[in-house]
Amino acid sequence: MAPPHPYRAGRRNGLVALVCAGVFVAMVGAAFASVPLYRAFCQATGFNGTVRRGPAAPGAVSMKTVTVRFDTNVRGLSWRFAPAQSRQVVQLGESKLAFFRATNIGPAAVTGRALYNVLPEWAGAYFSKLECFCFKNQTIAPGQTVEFPVVYVVDPRYESDPERRDVGQITLSYTFFPAPDAVAASAAASSPSALGGERRAGL
């Protein structure tokens, strides 16, 4: 049997290389896209205890209540971070306002980003945040204390979930990490306010 013509063999090898390169690019693109897609899926469904971001309260307020407990953590930041109140009793369907305080005890301005989830995990499907400091990076100057507001709501359908099993408490947990895309602190953030170095972050 005659060996393949050098031109045809080279063309075939080039085609194989092109296909392999295309598959590699597609795999890399899928890897980068998987993180935001997974995050969007979790926020849309409440999967894995991810809190949903809601545009408005779902509707009528139920007479049933649930206790929302607040948990705070810091990883890799020179901050003290704690809730202004340890828990709140919330009517289902009611828009509720809570505050958290963070103090930068380090020598330089630092930008952080808060990640969040709820426990039990299945409750994430009914827990929505209308406004939250966790939606964007937060920069705190050295020695400065910032008060962060959160507006949230627990859907009235929480009461009828068969998995609820009379669970009357939800834990909302925040963990602040260094922001991966942090930029230099703004002039307003890097100098104490006229009120003694304390400011309130806007919604």
Secondary structure, DSSP 4 states (H G I P E B T S, - for coil): -PPPPHHHHHHHHHHHHHHHHHHHHHHHHHHHHHHHHHHHHHHHH-GGGPPEE-SS--SSPPS-EEEEEEEEEESSSSEEEEESSSEEEEETT--EEEEEEEEE-SSS-EEEEEEEEEESGGGGGTEEEEEEGGGS-EEE-TT-EEEEEEEEEE-GGGGG-TT-TT--EEEEEEEEEE-TT--PPPTTTTS--TTTSEEE---
